[in-house]
Amino acid sequence: FLKNEVEGEERINLAMKGFSVKDNPKIYSLKKPMHTAAGLFAGSQSSSNCAFCNEKNHESKNCKLALNLDLREKTTLLAKKKCCYRCFKTGHMVRQCTNKIKCSQCQRRHYNVMCPELNQVVSTGSDKLVDKAVENSNEKFNTLANPTCSADVLLQTLVVYLYGNDGSFPVRALIDTGSQKSYITKEAVSKMSYEPIRAEDMIHNLFGGVESKQKHHLYKVYTSSFQKDYHCSFEAYDQEKICIDIPTAISGPWTKEIEKRGIFLSDKEACLDESASSVHLLIGADIAGKLFTEKS
């Protein structure tokens, strides 16, 4: 019996050594892969020059020079460099282009700068959109308030009081966090007898990449909420007209829910008689944050 046990043990040891069971154990790594911000990078590292002006500091679709060129001149420049008219890249023609680009002006497949309607819009402006003064100026501000309006879309409008030497006056205001600065109409400035602080030349970066240079006067504006339970003052630039008339909020099934939650729609309840739908004050991102937090 002992002999059989010893022989069995020897066979087991021989088998284990022969197949290297202990010599080559499997090694499993417990280290998890390290995630870095490099995986979030979705930019382009292309150093190609602009197809229109040959500069490297901007993309072809954002070229200022192209804004002053008509469509024929643009296509001629692109043809010389063998660039696609749609995506401005080389190596294929426009018929072979698979880039899904949509123009915001005409909804066709090309960048805004190649839109046939762009030159018509630019030519109707009273100021030159791109000139030496524009290119050399450092004062550039985004202004996203659009002069067009849809009655189905409710904007952030409210009624506030403006204060001046002759008393207070209610006006409609529009909160536009896409605008870096705040503006007040010249009509409101005249009515409140505000005195200008200074004059500034500014460049407005409009929708579609169009730039417009304008001269504005800066004023100190004194205002309060419609209930007059919150007062503040801030600086705003004058503007002839901020936007077209914007309709007030219409009644609907949401009206009772708003009242139930204690929300007061000053734009609906104020019932202004004069210039009821005209916006005289645009509150930009420089002031909107203070109003949201009620910190002056």
trRosetta pair geometry for C-beta under 8 A, 3 or more apart (Angstrom, degrees):
i j d omega theta_ij theta_ji phi_ij phi_ji
1 4 5.9 -55 -153 34 31 109
1 5 6.5 29 151 -18 64 106
2 5 5.6 -54 -149 36 35 113
2 6 6.3 34 154 -19 68 105
3 6 5.9 -55 -148 36 30 109
3 7 6.3 27 156 -15 65 108
4 7 5.9 -56 -145 39 30 109
4 8 6.3 33 155 -21 64 107
5 8 5.8 -56 -149 35 29 112
5 9 6.5 29 154 -19 64 106
6 9 5.8 -55 -150 35 31 111
6 10 6.5 32 153 -19 65 105
7 10 5.7 -53 -148 35 33 112
7 11 6.5 36 153 -22 65 103
8 11 5.7 -52 -150 32 33 111
8 12 6.6 33 152 -19 64 103
9 12 5.7 -54 -152 34 34 112
9 13 6.4 31 153 -16 66 106
10 13 5.8 -55 -147 39 33 110
10 14 6.1 34 154 -21 66 108
11 14 5.7 -55 -146 37 30 113
11 15 6.3 30 155 -20 64 106
12 15 5.8 -56 -150 35 29 110
12 16 6.4 26 155 -17 65 107
13 16 5.9 -57 -148 37 31 109
13 17 6.3 24 158 -13 66 109
14 17 6.0 -60 -146 41 28 105
14 18 6.0 30 156 -24 65 112
15 18 5.7 -56 -144 35 28 113
15 19 6.5 2 167 3 64 109
16 19 6.7 -71 -145 48 24 91
16 21 4.8 -68 -155 27 78 124
16 22 6.6 40 165 -11 109 100
17 20 7.3 24 -173 -76 34 45
20 23 4.1 -65 -159 49 92 115
20 24 5.0 43 138 8 117 104
21 24 7.8 -93 -153 49 10 74
22 25 6.9 -9 -158 -52 37 96
35 39 6.6 -54 -160 13 83 140
36 39 6.5 127 73 -4 62 89
37 40 5.3 -48 -168 29 64 116
37 41 7.3 81 140 -41 74 86
38 41 5.8 -33 -163 0 46 117
47 56 6.3 1 -173 -148 73 123
48 56 7.9 174 102 -121 25 82
49 54 4.7 6 161 -159 138 50
49 55 6.4 139 -158 65 88 16
49 56 5.5 -63 -106 -75 68 72
50 53 5.0 9 90 51 132 77
50 54 6.1 -78 63 -24 80 10
50 55 4.9 11 14 52 122 70
50 56 7.3 -142 -14 -73 81 26
50 58 6.1 22 -74 80 126 79
50 59 7.0 126 -103 168 85 18
50 60 4.9 146 -151 -89 69 65
50 63 5.2 123 -168 -87 135 119
51 60 4.3 22 19 -115 97 137
51 63 7.8 -110 54 -34 69 150
51 77 6.6 123 145 130 83 105
51 78 5.7 34 158 -102 132 75
51 81 5.6 -163 -148 70 87 152
51 83 4.8 -13 -131 -27 140 173
51 88 4.9 -143 -8 -160 145 105
52 60 6.0 126 -4 -146 93 85
52 63 4.5 124 50 144 133 169
52 65 5.4 179 131 83 120 112
52 66 4.5 -92 -107 -66 172 100
52 69 7.2 -154 -152 11 126 150
52 74 6.8 -32 -104 -129 114 79
52 77 5.6 66 -119 125 60 156
53 63 5.7 165 2 -151 109 121
53 65 4.5 124 -65 17 120 148
53 66 7.7 -112 -27 -36 97 80
55 58 6.4 30 98 33 114 86
55 63 7.9 144 43 -119 109 96
58 62 4.8 -113 176 87 115 111
58 63 6.3 150 104 -84 123 56
59 62 5.1 75 61 18 82 101
59 63 7.7 -108 101 -40 46 77
59 88 7.9 126 172 79 87 153
60 63 5.6 -21 -159 -25 41 118
60 66 7.5 77 180 -39 69 151
60 83 7.8 178 -118 178 170 157
60 88 4.1 -177 71 -166 152 162
60 111 7.9 142 106 39 89 167
60 113 7.7 -150 140 65 71 153
61 88 6.8 -142 -49 -4 79 145
61 111 4.3 -124 -126 -154 107 153
61 112 7.3 84 -172 39 96 79
61 113 5.6 -177 -153 8 53 126
61 209 7.7 172 140 -32 77 165
62 113 7.8 -136 -68 -49 17 137
62 209 5.6 -146 -128 -138 70 143
63 66 4.1 79 89 -1 111 110
63 67 7.5 -168 105 -17 67 77
63 113 6.6 77 48 -143 86 160
64 67 5.8 -43 -165 15 44 116
64 68 7.8 27 149 -7 65 100
64 130 4.8 154 176 -129 101 142
64 134 7.8 -176 -162 111 141 122
64 135 6.8 154 111 -91 163 100
64 211 7.0 -16 -122 18 108 131
65 68 6.3 -67 -168 38 42 102
65 69 6.8 36 143 -22 72 111
65 130 7.5 -152 -85 134 30 156
66 69 5.4 -59 -148 33 43 114
66 74 5.9 64 -148 -106 98 114
66 113 4.8 37 119 -177 134 126
67 113 6.9 -84 -74 -132 64 93
67 118 7.5 -112 -136 156 67 125
67 122 6.6 159 176 -105 89 152
67 129 5.8 -98 144 98 136 130
67 130 5.3 117 75 -10 125 135
67 209 7.7 -145 -75 114 123 100
67 210 6.8 137 -135 -115 137 71
67 211 7.8 177 28 27 176 86
68 129 7.6 -167 -71 65 82 98
68 130 5.5 -110 -44 63 112 119
69 73 4.1 -122 -171 88 107 126
69 74 5.2 132 112 -56 125 83
69 77 7.7 -13 180 -5 166 134
70 73 5.2 94 55 10 69 103
70 74 7.3 -133 100 -6 36 91
70 119 5.6 38 -121 -99 71 158
71 74 5.6 -56 -150 36 35 113
71 75 6.3 29 157 -15 69 106
71 114 7.0 84 -129 -163 90 61
71 116 5.6 -9 -62 -105 153 70
71 119 6.8 -109 -28 -13 86 134
72 75 6.0 -56 -146 39 30 106
72 76 6.3 34 154 -23 64 107
73 76 5.7 -53 -148 33 31 115
73 77 6.6 31 155 -17 64 104
74 77 5.9 -56 -153 35 31 109
74 78 6.4 26 153 -14 66 109
74 113 7.4 171 -131 140 150 93
74 114 6.3 -167 128 -112 150 77
75 78 5.6 -55 -144 41 35 111
75 79 6.1 39 155 -24 67 105
75 85 6.1 4 -118 -113 88 118
76 79 5.7 -53 -146 34 29 111
76 80 6.6 32 155 -22 62 103
77 80 5.9 -52 -152 30 31 112
77 81 6.8 7 158 2 64 109
78 81 6.2 -70 -150 50 32 96
78 83 4.3 -96 -158 67 83 103
78 84 7.5 -69 179 80 124 18
78 85 5.6 116 116 -93 158 65
78 88 7.0 -103 -122 -119 115 68
79 82 7.3 28 -172 -79 34 38
79 83 7.8 -90 -56 42 20 70
81 90 7.2 -97 143 -82 85 112
82 90 5.5 57 104 -133 92 100
83 88 5.2 -2 173 -159 129 48
83 89 6.6 143 -151 70 82 11
83 90 5.6 -62 -99 -74 61 70
84 87 5.0 16 88 47 129 79
84 88 6.4 -77 67 -26 77 11
84 89 5.4 3 23 56 116 64
84 90 7.4 -167 -12 -87 81 23
84 92 5.8 10 -73 84 123 78
84 93 6.4 144 -110 -163 82 19
84 94 5.3 138 -162 -79 82 61
84 97 5.1 119 -168 -78 143 126
84 99 7.9 126 114 15 149 128
85 94 4.5 -18 39 -76 98 132
85 110 7.0 -35 134 -120 85 121
85 114 6.5 131 172 -149 83 151
86 94 5.0 123 -16 -135 103 89
86 97 4.5 164 56 102 137 168
86 99 6.0 164 124 61 114 114
86 101 6.1 165 173 39 92 131
86 109 6.1 -5 -139 135 123 92
86 110 5.3 -108 -127 -104 66 74
86 111 7.7 133 -176 -10 44 79
86 114 7.7 -130 -112 64 35 164
87 97 5.6 172 -1 -150 112 129
87 99 4.1 100 -75 18 132 161
87 101 6.4 174 -86 -25 78 137
87 111 7.9 115 -110 -33 34 107
88 111 7.4 -6 -24 -3 114 141
89 92 7.3 23 96 39 98 92
89 99 7.9 132 14 -40 123 142
92 96 4.3 -116 -175 89 113 122
92 97 6.1 149 111 -74 121 64
93 96 5.2 84 56 15 71 101
93 97 7.4 -108 106 -30 39 87
94 97 5.3 -34 -151 -1 40 123
99 109 8.0 140 92 -178 76 106
100 109 7.4 -79 -148 -131 40 108
101 109 5.6 101 71 -165 76 66
101 110 6.1 45 104 -120 123 10
101 111 6.0 -49 175 -62 142 62
102 107 6.0 -11 -173 -153 102 52
102 108 7.4 163 -146 87 60 16
102 109 6.4 -39 -92 -100 52 52
103 106 5.1 13 93 48 128 77
103 107 6.2 -87 70 -32 77 10
103 108 5.3 4 26 56 119 65
103 109 7.5 -121 -10 -60 89 4
103 110 5.4 7 -52 68 115 70
103 111 6.8 87 -93 150 84 10
103 112 5.5 134 -144 -87 83 53
103 114 7.6 -113 -89 69 126 81
103 115 4.9 132 -160 -83 144 113
104 107 7.7 34 -132 -72 17 55
104 112 5.9 -14 32 -86 92 114
104 207 7.1 -111 119 159 151 108
104 208 6.0 -142 65 -86 126 93
105 112 6.0 112 -12 -134 108 84
105 115 4.5 70 54 -163 140 165
105 117 5.0 -170 152 73 131 122
105 118 6.3 -131 -42 -68 170 75
105 121 7.5 -122 -130 -19 131 143
105 208 6.8 53 -54 -109 100 140
106 115 5.7 158 5 -145 112 111
106 116 7.4 25 -30 44 157 84
106 117 5.6 142 -53 7 113 130
108 115 7.7 139 51 -116 105 84
110 114 4.3 -91 158 82 127 123
110 115 6.6 166 90 -71 112 61
111 114 5.3 84 62 12 77 100
111 115 7.8 -111 105 -32 46 82
112 115 5.5 -30 -160 -11 44 120
112 118 6.5 114 165 -86 73 128
112 208 4.6 -166 -179 -152 157 93
112 209 6.4 151 79 25 137 111
113 118 6.8 52 -143 -91 27 175
113 209 7.2 -32 -65 69 95 141
114 118 7.8 117 77 2 11 139
115 118 4.3 111 73 -31 96 100
116 119 7.3 -52 -176 25 41 101
116 120 7.8 35 138 -10 64 108
117 120 5.3 -55 -161 36 55 116
117 121 6.3 53 146 -21 79 102
118 121 5.9 -59 -155 36 33 108
118 122 6.2 27 154 -16 69 110
118 208 7.6 -174 -119 167 105 140
119 122 5.6 -53 -139 40 34 111
119 123 6.0 35 161 -23 67 108
120 123 6.0 -55 -144 35 26 109
120 124 6.9 25 157 -22 59 106
121 124 6.2 -62 -158 29 31 109
121 125 7.6 39 149 -31 61 97
121 210 7.8 -89 116 -85 122 158
122 125 6.1 -46 -166 11 40 115
122 129 5.7 -73 -144 -9 104 140
122 210 7.1 -157 -93 -130 93 125
125 128 7.8 147 101 -84 117 16
125 129 6.4 80 65 -55 158 95
125 212 6.9 -130 -158 -114 147 116
127 212 5.9 100 78 -158 127 87
127 213 6.0 -144 162 60 141 74
127 214 6.9 -136 -23 -78 167 71
128 131 4.7 64 107 -40 134 116
128 134 7.7 -132 107 -19 92 130
128 213 7.7 0 75 32 70 110
129 134 7.5 31 148 -70 39 171
129 210 5.7 -64 -152 -168 138 88
129 211 5.6 118 177 70 82 64
129 212 5.8 -48 -122 -85 74 63
130 134 5.5 -119 -137 70 44 147
130 135 7.0 55 -168 -51 84 94
130 211 6.2 80 -79 62 77 111
131 134 5.3 101 49 7 61 102
131 135 7.3 -128 102 -3 32 92
131 213 7.5 -76 39 9 102 141
132 135 5.8 -58 -145 39 34 108
132 136 6.0 16 162 -8 69 114
133 136 6.2 -67 -142 45 26 100
133 137 6.1 35 159 -37 64 110
133 201 7.6 -73 166 163 121 147
133 213 6.2 67 105 -129 111 173
134 137 6.0 -53 -144 19 26 114
134 203 5.7 113 -142 -111 83 129
134 211 5.7 122 -170 123 134 130
134 213 5.1 -127 -87 -48 94 124
137 140 7.1 129 108 -54 99 81
137 201 6.7 -112 -125 115 141 111
137 203 5.5 146 88 -29 135 124
137 213 7.1 129 7 -114 158 119
139 200 6.8 -147 -174 171 168 111
139 201 6.6 132 59 94 137 67
139 202 5.2 -92 131 -117 119 61
139 203 6.1 138 97 14 70 86
140 202 7.7 135 -108 -171 24 71
140 203 4.6 -33 -107 75 70 112
140 205 5.9 52 177 -36 102 109
140 211 7.6 -46 -132 -134 109 118
141 179 7.6 40 155 -170 106 69
141 180 4.5 -134 -157 59 93 123
141 181 5.3 0 -172 -8 153 114
141 202 5.8 -17 17 -173 117 119
141 203 7.0 144 22 75 66 57
141 204 6.3 -32 74 -107 82 55
141 205 7.0 -162 92 14 31 88
142 178 6.6 -94 131 163 114 72
142 179 6.7 -152 106 -125 72 38
142 180 5.2 96 47 -19 78 106
142 204 7.8 85 -142 -162 18 61
142 205 4.9 -40 -100 65 62 110
143 178 7.8 85 -171 118 22 86
143 179 4.9 30 -127 -121 59 96
143 180 7.5 -82 -68 23 60 78
143 181 7.5 -38 -85 45 96 91
143 204 4.6 -31 20 -152 126 108
143 205 7.0 143 20 58 69 55
143 206 6.5 -26 69 -93 91 66
144 176 6.3 -172 70 176 88 116
144 178 3.1 -40 40 125 142 130
144 179 5.8 -136 29 -58 75 69
144 207 6.8 86 -135 -63 68 93
145 174 6.9 95 -122 111 123 139
145 176 5.0 -48 -73 -113 94 169
145 178 7.4 167 -45 76 54 106
145 179 5.8 1 -24 -56 97 130
145 242 6.4 -46 143 172 157 85
145 243 5.4 -115 162 -62 112 122
145 282 5.9 -56 -64 -134 155 143
146 149 7.5 159 97 -66 95 60
146 207 6.6 19 -97 -19 99 145
146 243 7.1 59 86 -128 38 122
147 243 5.3 -164 -115 -139 51 70
147 244 5.5 85 -178 -19 72 94
148 244 7.0 28 -107 20 24 131
149 153 7.6 -142 -170 63 66 105
149 155 7.7 -69 -136 -24 105 133
149 243 7.0 101 -53 157 117 118
149 244 5.6 -137 2 73 119 109
149 245 7.7 -123 41 85 155 45
149 246 5.4 -148 -138 -106 155 75
149 247 7.7 157 142 6 131 80
150 153 4.5 64 76 13 106 105
151 247 5.2 33 -127 21 86 145
154 157 8.0 -114 -178 20 74 97
154 249 5.7 38 -129 -102 126 88
155 174 6.2 -5 135 -141 128 103
155 246 5.9 -57 39 -165 132 144
156 174 6.6 103 83 -164 72 59
156 175 4.0 -60 116 57 126 103
156 176 7.5 176 58 -65 112 46
157 172 5.9 -1 -173 -175 111 105
157 173 6.8 158 -153 82 61 46
157 174 5.3 -27 -98 -98 77 69
157 175 7.7 -160 -79 12 29 76
157 246 5.9 177 -65 105 149 136
157 248 7.2 -119 92 -115 137 61
157 267 4.7 92 111 -108 94 152
157 279 6.9 -105 -123 -99 113 111
158 172 7.4 157 84 -153 28 62
158 173 5.6 -22 66 61 77 95
158 175 7.3 32 10 -21 107 105
158 226 7.1 -130 168 -26 95 116
158 265 8.0 -132 -114 -163 78 54
158 266 5.0 55 -164 61 83 114
158 267 5.2 -100 -111 -46 32 99
159 170 5.5 15 178 -175 109 109
159 171 7.2 170 -149 86 68 27
159 172 5.8 -44 -96 -98 69 57
159 173 7.2 145 -113 13 18 84
159 226 4.8 60 91 -85 93 124
159 266 4.2 -132 41 141 91 107
159 267 5.6 159 -25 -86 86 49
159 270 4.0 42 2 -47 171 159
159 272 6.8 177 -118 -44 133 118
160 170 7.2 167 89 -145 27 65
160 171 6.5 -24 65 63 74 75
160 173 5.0 16 10 -11 115 133
160 223 5.0 26 150 -177 129 118
160 224 6.5 164 -170 76 87 37
160 225 6.3 -65 -121 -119 82 28
160 226 6.3 -100 -100 -56 35 69
160 266 7.7 77 -60 119 49 154
160 281 6.7 -60 51 58 123 152
161 168 4.6 4 -179 -176 118 121
161 169 6.8 138 -156 65 69 30
161 170 5.5 -43 -95 -90 68 62
161 171 7.8 120 -120 17 23 73
161 223 6.3 153 81 -156 53 64
161 224 4.8 -11 56 55 107 90
161 225 7.7 11 15 82 92 18
161 226 6.9 132 -28 -107 89 41
161 228 6.5 10 15 -85 145 89
162 168 6.6 156 78 -155 44 64
162 169 5.1 -22 59 61 96 87
162 170 7.8 167 14 -98 75 14
162 171 5.7 24 -14 7 114 120
162 188 6.2 146 -36 -174 172 113
162 191 7.9 86 88 92 140 108
162 192 5.3 -85 139 -80 124 140
162 221 6.8 -65 -132 -165 98 92
162 222 6.9 99 -166 77 58 64
162 223 5.6 -32 -99 -97 53 83
162 280 7.9 -73 -32 110 140 128
162 281 7.4 174 -69 -58 114 136
163 167 7.6 -95 -141 150 64 28
163 168 5.0 -27 -96 -98 70 83
163 192 7.4 79 101 -145 21 121
163 222 4.1 -65 62 107 102 113
163 223 6.8 -170 6 -83 87 29
163 224 7.0 56 -32 -8 117 101
164 167 7.0 1 62 54 75 35
164 168 7.7 150 21 -92 66 35
164 169 7.4 -1 14 5 108 109
164 191 7.6 167 11 116 155 63
164 192 3.4 174 -53 -168 141 79
164 193 5.3 126 173 45 135 84
164 194 6.5 -101 -112 -59 115 73
164 222 7.2 159 -69 50 47 114
165 192 7.8 118 20 174 68 61
165 193 5.4 -54 34 75 111 132
166 192 7.3 -156 40 -141 98 41
166 193 6.3 99 -7 7 109 126
168 224 7.7 -34 -135 32 136 115
169 188 7.7 -176 94 -144 131 84
169 191 6.0 -52 39 133 176 126
169 192 6.6 -132 27 -77 128 91
170 226 7.1 50 -129 -121 115 86
170 270 6.3 -177 169 -168 146 133
170 272 6.1 -149 106 -99 118 111
171 188 5.9 19 -95 -111 161 129
171 275 7.9 -10 -131 96 77 124
171 280 4.1 -72 -172 54 133 127
171 281 5.7 103 108 -8 126 108
172 246 7.6 -169 145 58 145 105
172 267 6.6 69 -131 -124 99 93
172 272 7.0 -114 -46 8 96 156
172 275 7.8 -136 10 126 108 94
172 276 7.9 75 -37 173 131 34
172 277 7.4 -4 -1 -157 165 21
172 278 6.5 151 40 87 121 46
172 279 5.1 -85 102 -106 105 56
172 280 6.4 109 55 16 66 80
172 281 7.4 -175 100 34 41 84
173 223 7.9 68 -66 -162 148 154
173 279 6.8 90 -131 -155 17 88
173 280 7.4 -56 -82 65 59 66
173 281 4.0 -33 -109 80 90 107
173 282 7.3 171 -162 -85 72 21
173 283 5.7 43 171 -19 119 108
174 242 6.9 169 31 137 129 139
174 243 6.9 8 3 25 167 133
174 246 6.9 101 -88 14 124 158
174 279 4.7 5 -21 -149 114 143
174 281 7.3 168 23 91 63 57
174 282 5.2 -20 67 -113 97 69
174 283 7.0 -173 87 23 43 76
175 283 4.8 -28 -106 70 64 111
175 288 5.3 104 -159 -115 104 114
175 291 7.4 -129 -108 74 126 147
176 179 4.5 48 106 6 113 111
176 282 5.7 -18 20 -169 120 101
176 283 7.0 143 25 71 65 54
176 284 6.1 -28 77 -105 84 57
176 285 7.9 -71 108 -39 58 71
176 288 7.9 -144 61 -60 31 138
177 284 7.3 111 -116 -173 29 48
177 285 4.7 77 -155 -88 62 88
177 288 5.2 -97 -88 58 86 165
178 285 7.3 131 -10 -43 7 113
179 182 7.4 115 113 -83 120 39
179 183 7.6 -71 162 -5 152 106
179 282 6.3 9 60 151 164 122
179 284 3.9 -97 101 -117 95 103
179 285 6.4 177 78 -6 49 84
180 284 5.9 12 101 170 14 137
180 285 5.8 -36 -116 44 39 111
180 286 6.4 59 169 -37 54 101
181 202 7.8 -56 9 -147 160 159
181 236 7.6 132 161 -137 87 55
181 237 5.9 23 146 6 133 120
181 284 4.9 98 93 19 17 166
181 286 6.0 12 -112 4 40 133
182 221 7.6 -108 122 26 131 144
182 234 6.3 51 44 118 157 125
182 235 7.2 136 58 96 112 51
182 236 4.2 -73 111 -108 98 91
182 237 7.2 144 87 17 52 73
182 281 7.6 1 180 -177 103 81
182 282 6.0 -179 -155 96 58 70
182 283 5.4 -3 -121 -129 112 38
182 284 4.4 -136 -66 14 59 94
182 286 6.1 -111 -21 59 95 106
182 287 5.1 17 -55 5 139 131
183 216 7.9 -89 -119 -142 96 143
183 236 5.6 148 -116 -177 11 99
183 237 5.2 -38 -108 69 74 79
183 238 7.2 90 -161 -150 80 7
183 239 4.5 17 -178 -4 128 128
183 242 5.8 155 100 -106 123 105
183 281 7.5 171 91 -154 54 41
183 282 4.3 17 51 47 92 112
183 284 7.3 76 -7 -35 76 110
184 188 5.2 -103 175 77 99 127
184 189 5.9 117 116 -56 115 91
184 194 8.0 44 100 29 150 159
184 219 6.3 -72 48 59 135 129
184 221 5.8 162 -52 -88 147 136
184 236 4.4 85 -15 116 102 136
184 237 7.4 165 25 77 72 30
184 238 6.1 -43 75 -104 78 55
184 239 7.1 146 70 25 28 83
184 280 6.5 23 -158 155 70 75
184 281 5.3 -4 -107 -107 78 72
184 282 7.6 -147 -66 26 39 69
185 188 4.7 95 62 6 85 99
185 189 7.0 -146 100 -5 47 86
185 238 7.3 41 175 -157 15 71
185 239 6.1 -59 -103 76 49 74
185 240 7.1 15 -149 162 79 16
185 241 6.6 27 -121 -104 110 34
185 242 6.0 -91 -67 -23 93 98
185 278 7.9 -9 -30 156 164 112
185 279 7.9 141 -38 109 121 57
185 280 4.5 -84 18 -144 118 71
185 281 7.6 -91 0 -58 82 46
186 189 5.3 -50 -146 36 39 117
186 190 6.3 41 154 -21 67 103
186 238 5.1 67 -80 -176 75 116
186 239 7.1 -137 -27 79 82 26
186 240 5.7 -11 6 -105 122 46
187 190 5.9 -55 -151 35 29 110
187 191 6.4 26 153 -18 64 109
187 280 6.6 -95 75 -125 102 112
188 191 5.6 -55 -144 37 33 111
188 192 6.2 14 162 -4 68 111
188 280 4.2 116 -52 176 133 124
188 281 6.8 -54 60 -58 178 84
189 192 6.4 -69 -145 48 24 96
189 194 4.9 -83 -151 45 76 113
189 217 8.0 91 -148 84 164 120
189 219 5.9 -155 -120 -57 112 166
189 238 5.5 -21 -34 -108 153 116
190 193 7.4 24 -176 -74 31 45
194 219 4.5 52 143 -159 139 130
194 220 7.0 -170 -155 58 114 62
194 221 7.2 -23 -107 -91 152 61
195 219 7.5 147 77 -128 32 89
196 199 6.8 23 163 -60 141 74
196 217 4.0 -60 -125 -179 130 121
196 218 6.5 97 -163 60 79 50
196 219 5.9 -67 -109 -79 52 78
196 238 7.7 -59 -100 -16 105 128
197 217 7.8 143 40 174 61 77
197 218 4.5 -53 54 95 107 99
197 219 6.5 171 -6 -99 92 26
197 220 6.4 94 -52 -31 120 88
197 235 7.1 -44 12 -131 152 115
198 217 7.4 -176 98 -150 29 64
198 218 5.4 7 56 38 70 115
199 215 6.2 12 180 179 107 101
199 216 7.1 170 -153 90 63 37
199 217 5.2 -37 -98 -98 74 69
199 218 7.4 -165 -88 4 23 80
200 215 7.3 171 88 -152 37 60
200 216 5.7 -18 63 64 84 84
200 217 7.9 144 18 -103 71 23
200 218 6.2 49 -2 -35 114 110
200 237 7.3 -80 52 -114 114 122
201 213 6.5 7 -179 -174 97 101
201 214 7.6 174 -151 92 58 31
201 215 5.4 -33 -99 -99 67 75
202 213 7.2 170 90 -149 38 58
202 214 6.0 -21 65 66 84 76
202 215 7.6 141 19 -106 73 26
202 216 5.8 -7 12 13 122 115
202 237 7.3 -16 -2 -138 153 167
203 211 5.5 -2 -179 -172 108 106
203 212 7.0 153 -158 76 59 36
203 213 5.1 -29 -99 -94 74 72
204 211 6.9 156 77 -155 49 53
204 212 4.7 -16 56 62 101 92
204 213 7.7 -175 15 -81 73 23
204 214 6.4 16 -11 13 113 112
205 209 7.3 -31 -166 -140 90 36
205 210 7.8 142 -161 78 45 43
205 211 5.8 -22 -101 -100 59 79
206 209 7.8 -18 74 66 63 12
206 210 4.5 -27 63 73 109 93
206 211 7.1 -179 14 -87 83 25
206 212 6.1 37 -20 1 122 110
207 210 7.3 4 71 28 43 99
216 237 3.9 21 159 -173 143 117
216 238 5.7 170 -160 52 83 68
216 239 7.0 -19 -118 -68 113 69
217 237 7.0 142 72 -153 36 67
217 238 4.9 12 55 15 88 122
218 235 5.7 4 -175 -175 104 112
218 236 7.5 156 -151 81 61 27
218 237 5.7 -39 -96 -95 62 70
218 238 8.0 -132 -73 -7 19 81
219 235 7.0 157 80 -151 37 63
219 236 5.9 -28 64 66 88 76
219 237 7.6 141 17 -108 79 21
219 238 6.4 73 -10 -52 119 92
220 233 6.2 16 177 176 92 115
220 234 7.8 -178 -151 101 58 18
220 235 6.0 -39 -98 -96 54 69
221 233 6.4 171 86 -154 49 66
221 234 5.8 -18 58 66 98 64
221 235 7.0 140 11 -119 87 16
221 236 4.8 19 -18 12 134 118
221 281 7.4 131 -168 -127 155 120
222 231 7.7 1 -176 -172 83 100
222 233 4.8 -21 -101 -102 65 100
223 231 7.4 172 97 -149 41 60
223 232 6.4 -16 68 66 82 73
223 233 7.2 142 20 -97 67 47
223 234 7.8 -36 24 24 111 90
223 281 7.3 96 -94 -143 151 166
224 228 5.0 41 134 -123 139 59
224 229 7.9 134 178 35 107 28
224 230 6.2 156 -158 86 73 50
224 231 4.4 -29 -97 -98 98 72
224 232 7.5 140 -94 18 50 60
225 228 6.4 -144 72 -55 72 19
225 229 5.9 -34 60 48 127 70
225 230 4.5 56 -10 48 117 96
225 231 7.9 -103 6 -65 73 44
225 266 7.5 -155 -179 -60 80 157
226 264 7.8 -143 69 128 124 123
226 266 3.8 161 -1 -136 154 137
226 269 8.0 126 136 78 156 103
226 270 6.1 -108 -138 -86 140 112
227 230 7.9 53 69 11 92 81
227 264 7.3 62 -47 96 123 160
227 266 7.8 -118 -29 -90 78 121
228 231 7.6 18 -161 -64 62 93
230 294 6.0 -93 -131 -137 138 100
231 296 7.6 3 99 -81 59 145
232 290 6.7 143 -154 131 158 125
232 291 7.3 -132 29 -87 157 78
232 296 4.3 -164 -117 -113 98 105
233 296 7.5 52 29 -162 62 119
234 286 7.7 152 -175 113 132 100
234 287 4.8 64 -176 -107 173 128
234 290 7.5 158 -75 57 134 149
236 281 7.1 -46 -142 -144 167 85
236 282 7.8 144 -150 61 121 70
239 242 5.6 93 94 -79 134 67
239 282 7.6 6 32 14 145 125
242 279 5.0 -91 75 99 131 105
242 280 7.2 166 0 -121 131 16
242 281 7.7 -56 -51 32 161 4
242 282 4.9 173 -148 -40 134 116
243 246 6.6 34 103 -42 121 107
243 279 5.7 16 48 46 96 133
243 282 7.8 105 -10 -81 105 121
245 277 3.8 56 -170 118 106 114
245 278 5.8 -51 -103 -78 83 55
245 279 7.8 165 -122 -8 38 80
246 277 6.1 -171 59 -177 42 88
246 279 6.0 35 15 -40 116 116
247 250 7.3 3 143 -46 122 95
247 277 6.2 -20 -94 -130 38 126
248 267 5.1 -176 -137 146 96 94
248 268 5.4 145 163 -94 119 61
248 276 7.5 -64 -29 156 122 98
248 277 6.9 -118 -29 -103 82 83
249 265 5.6 -69 43 -176 144 149
249 267 6.1 96 1 92 98 111
249 268 4.7 -57 58 -68 101 119
251 255 5.0 -3 -149 -56 74 148
252 255 5.9 141 56 -23 47 94
253 256 7.3 -48 -175 26 46 100
253 257 7.5 37 139 -7 67 112
254 257 5.3 -62 -157 43 52 115
254 258 5.9 57 147 -27 80 103
255 258 5.8 -56 -152 33 29 111
255 259 6.5 25 153 -14 64 106
256 259 5.6 -55 -147 39 35 110
256 260 6.1 40 152 -26 67 106
257 260 5.5 -51 -147 32 31 116
257 261 6.6 22 156 -11 63 107
258 261 6.1 -65 -152 41 29 104
258 263 4.6 -81 -173 65 82 116
258 265 6.7 16 153 -32 147 112
259 262 7.7 45 180 -71 34 23
259 263 7.3 -95 -76 53 24 71
264 269 6.7 -56 -175 15 85 148
265 268 4.0 28 113 22 119 113
265 269 6.0 129 83 -11 70 95
266 269 6.0 -68 -128 51 31 97
266 270 5.4 44 172 -45 71 108
267 270 6.6 -29 -124 12 17 114
271 276 7.8 -31 -170 -129 36 117
272 275 6.9 -42 135 77 129 61
272 276 4.7 166 82 -114 92 67
273 276 6.8 -57 -172 -67 6 100
275 278 3.9 -50 -178 31 102 124
275 280 7.3 62 130 -45 143 115
279 282 6.8 64 147 -68 121 78
283 287 5.1 -101 -163 83 89 118
283 288 5.4 121 135 -75 103 79
283 291 6.6 9 174 -7 150 151
284 287 6.2 82 60 24 62 90
284 288 6.6 -109 118 -21 26 102
285 288 5.5 -47 -120 27 33 116
285 289 7.1 39 -177 -22 61 98
287 290 5.6 -59 -165 36 53 113
287 291 6.3 47 144 -20 80 105
288 291 5.7 -60 -152 38 36 110
288 292 6.2 36 154 -22 70 106
289 292 5.7 -53 -145 34 32 111
289 293 6.4 7 163 3 65 110
290 293 6.4 -72 -147 51 27 94
290 294 7.8 85 162 -96 58 4
290 295 5.5 -107 -147 76 73 70
290 296 6.3 77 179 -110 123 29
291 294 7.1 26 -166 -76 32 45
